[in-house]
């Protein structure tokens, strides 16, 4: 009787230990999967912020209607991917990218000579994105859009603070081969103590917001951080291009 009781207790303890070990293993596996997804979303967000600069910008100058119609393609792909559990995450991100692409197509296609309405046009999906975030729906894509929009806003603020807006208009009106003198003139404002000081301040704001967001474990926070940090990269590339012009 005593032996049976001891055996039963030992078996129960072994089963509990095995169950606990399995739970720990599954928890660790889920954590590793989430971390990997977070890094992938971060990288994809950074890439998708760069795409409009290197792909959409030349496309929208030559074929604005094609760029606008491509918004429908991104939305369709998003809805298709959303129907599959294994690709729902990427559908979410692509949906947020669609709003950025739509705004970029409208502004850079027909309104690019008017810098004062740049931010309002880029904010075309802001009410929808805020409503979705409030409802907790599509957080990855909507926070990607909000991160991209915030980066755009800070870049525009820099243009206003340093007096670069007139050069913006000139660049949008001249042919690309005549843009070099305008780039060189605009650099004289960027390289002043005022221009350098504001660049440092605004870059630090972007970095602080990005690092704060990266401290969170939620994947949608990493989408927000990726969009913000890539804004710095894109702005630096523009500065290098202007310097080499």
N, C-alpha and C positions, 0 to 999 in steps of 0.2 A: 504493500500500500504506500509506504513512504517512498519507495523507489519510483513508483508510478507518478506520484505527485512531483517528485524532483525532476523526472524526465519531462513531464508536462510543462513545468515551469521553465526548464531549460529550453525546450522547443519554442515556447511562447516568446522567450527573451531573444532567441536567435531570429525568429520571424520578425520581431519588432526592429531588431538591429538591421536586418536585411531591408525592411521597408524604409527605415530611416535613411539608409545608405542610398537606396534608389531615389528617394525624394531629393536628397542632396545632389545626386548626380544629375537628375532632371533639372533641378533649379540652376545648377552651374551651366548646364547645356543651354537653357533658355537665356541666361544672362550673356553667355558668349554670343549666341545668335543675335540678341538685341544689340550688343555692342558692335558686332559686324554690320548689322543693318544701319546703325547710327552713322558709322563711318562712310558707308556706301551712300547714304542719303546726303551726308555732308558734302562728299565729293561731287555727287550728281547736282546738288544745288549750286555749287561753285561753277560747275561746267555750264549749267543752264543760264546763269547770269551772263556768262561770257558769250554764249551763242548769239544773242541779239547784236552784240558789238561786231563780231567777226563774220556773221552770216546774214542776219536780218538787215543790218545797216546798208550794205551794198545792194541787197535784193530789193529793199523797199524804195530805193532811189530809182531803180530801173523799172520795177514791176510792182508798184504799190498794191494793186488789186490782187495780185497773186499772193503777196505777203498776207493781206487781210483774209483771203480765202483759206490760207493755211491754218488759220485759227480754228476753222471748222474741222480740219484734219486732226489737229491736236486734241480737240474736244471729243471727237469720235473715238480716237485711240484710247483716250482716258476712260470713256464709258465701256469700251470693250474690255480693257484690262480690269476695270472695276468689278466685272462679273465673275472674275476668277480670284479665289481667296489668296492664291500664291502671288498674284501680281497687283493686288489691291493697293499696296503701299506705293507702287510706282504710278498707278493710276491717279492716286491722290496728288502726288508731286507734279505730274503732268498737267493736271487740272489747274493748279496754281500757276504753272508756267504759261498756260494758255491765256490767262488774264494779262500777264506781262507782255506776251506776244501781241495780243489784240491792241493793247494801249500803244505799244511801240509802232505797230503798223499804221494806226490812225495818225499819231503825231508825226513820225518821221516820213510818212508817205505824203501828207498834205499840209501839215501845219508847222513844219520844222523851222520856218523863218520867224516864228513867234515864240520866243523863249518864255514869255510871261504866262503862257497857257500850258507849258510843258508839264508841270506838276499836276495841275487839274486833270489833264488828259490821262496821265499815268495813273491817276487815282480813280479811274473809271470803275474799277471793280472793288473799290474800298468798302462801300456799304455792304456789299455781298460778303466780302471776306470777313468783316467784323461781325456780321450777323452769324456766319457759319462758326466762327471761333466762339462766340457767345453760346451757341447751341452745342459746341463740342463736335462739330462735323467737319471732316476734311481738314484736320488741323495741320497736317504736313504740307499740303499744297497751299493752304491759305496763309500759313506762317512764312512759307517761302516767298509768296507774293508780297506780304507785309515787310519782310526783310529786304527784298529787292526794292520796294517802294521807299523804305526808309533810307537805304543807301543812295537812291536817286535824289531824295529830298536834301540830304546832307551835301551831296555834290552840287546841287543847284544853289544851295545856301552859300557855298564857297564862291560860286560864280558871281553872285550878287555882292558878297562882301568885298571881293577883290576887283570889282569893276570889269569883269570879263564878258558881261552880257552883250555889249556892242560888237565884240569880236565874234560871238556866237552867230549873230545875225549876218555878219559879213561872210563867215565861212559857209553858211547855208545858201548864200546867194551867188557865190563865185564858183567857177569850175574847179575841180580838184587840182588841176595843174597850176592854178593861180593861188592856192591856199598857203603856200610856204611863207610868204611875207607876213600874212596875218598870224600864222602860228608863232613866228618869231617875235612879232610885236606883243602878242598876248603873254609870251614868256617873260617879258620885262616886268609885268605886273605880278606874276607868280613868284619871281625871284627876289622881290622886295622883302624887307623884314615883315611888313604887314601880311603879305601873301604867304610867306613861310610860317609865320606864327599861327595863322588861321588853319593852315594845312596840318600843322602838328596837333592843334586843339581838336579839329574834327576827326582826324585819323585816330586819336586816342579815344574819342567818344565811340567810334565804330569798334575799336578793339575792345573797349570795356564792355560794351553791350554783347559782343560776340563771345567773349570769354565767360561772361555771366551766364549766357545761354548754354554754352558748352558744359558748364558744371551740372546742368540738369541731365537726368537719365532719359527723359522722354525724347523719342526720335524727332518729333516735330520741332523741338528746340534746336536740334542740330541742323535741321533744314533752314531755320531762321538764321543761325550763325553762319552757315555756309554761304547764304545769299549776301550777308553783310560783309564777311571777310573778302569775298570775291570782288565786292565793290572797290575795295582798296587796291586789289590787284589790277582791275581794269583801269582805274584812274591813274595808277602808276604807269601802265602801258601807254596811255594817252600822253602822259608827261614825257615819256621817253621818245615817243613818236614825234612830238612837237619839238623836242630838243634836237633830234636828228634831222628834222626837216630843213 
